[in-house]
Amino acid sequence: MSNFDRLVRFIVVILLISILYVGEFNGPIAFIIIVVSAMFLFASVTAFCPFYKSTNMYTYDDSEDYL
C-alpha cells in the first residue's frame, strides 16, 4: 500500500469521525460509519488492506525499493 493511499484513508477516517461527532447521522448508519472508519484506520496504520489482498490489487510498486 502506497503512502498516498494510507494518507487518503487516514483523512477519510478523520472526516467520517468528524461527521459523527457533529451528529449528522444516528442509528444504523452511524454504526456502519464507525465500522468503515475502523477498517480504514486499521488499513492505514498497518499498511495491509484485506480487500486489496483478495482482489490482487496493489498501489505500491516494489520496484521503487531497488532504485
N, C-alpha and C positions, 0 to 999 in steps of 0.2 A: 504494500500500500504506500503510495507516494505521500510525501509530507503535505503537499497541497490538498490531497484528498482528506488527510487527517485533520487539517485545519478547517476545511469546509464542514466536515462532520461536527467538529467542536463548536463552530459558530452556529450551526443548526441546533445543536443541543442548547446553547445559551438562548437562542431565540424562542425555542419551544418552552423552556422553563420560564422565561420572562412572560410569555403569553399566559401560562398557567398562573403565575404569580399575580398578574393583573386581574385574573378572574374571568377571562373571556369564555372559558369552557368549563363545564361541570359534568358530573356523572361519568358514563362510559367513555365519552370522547376524551375526557381528562385522563382516564386510566390508560387509554390507547396511546395518548401523547407521552405519558410517563414511561410506558414500555418501550416505545420507539426511541425516546431520549436515552434511556438506559442502554439500549443496544448500540446506538450511535456513539455514546460515551465510551462504552467498552471497546468498540472498534477503533476509535480514535486514540485511546490510551494504549492499547495493546498492539495496534497495527495489524490486527487479524480480523478479517470480516468473513464470517461463515458463508454469506451469500456469494462472495467472490470465489471462495473455495469450491462451492457446489456447482458454480457455472463456469469454472476455469477462466474467469476474468481477472486481469491483473492491471493495476495502474502504476506499478513500479517496474522499471526496466532494470534488470540485473546487470546488463552490460555497462551501465554507468559506474559500477563499482570497480571495474577493471581499467578504467581510463586513467 
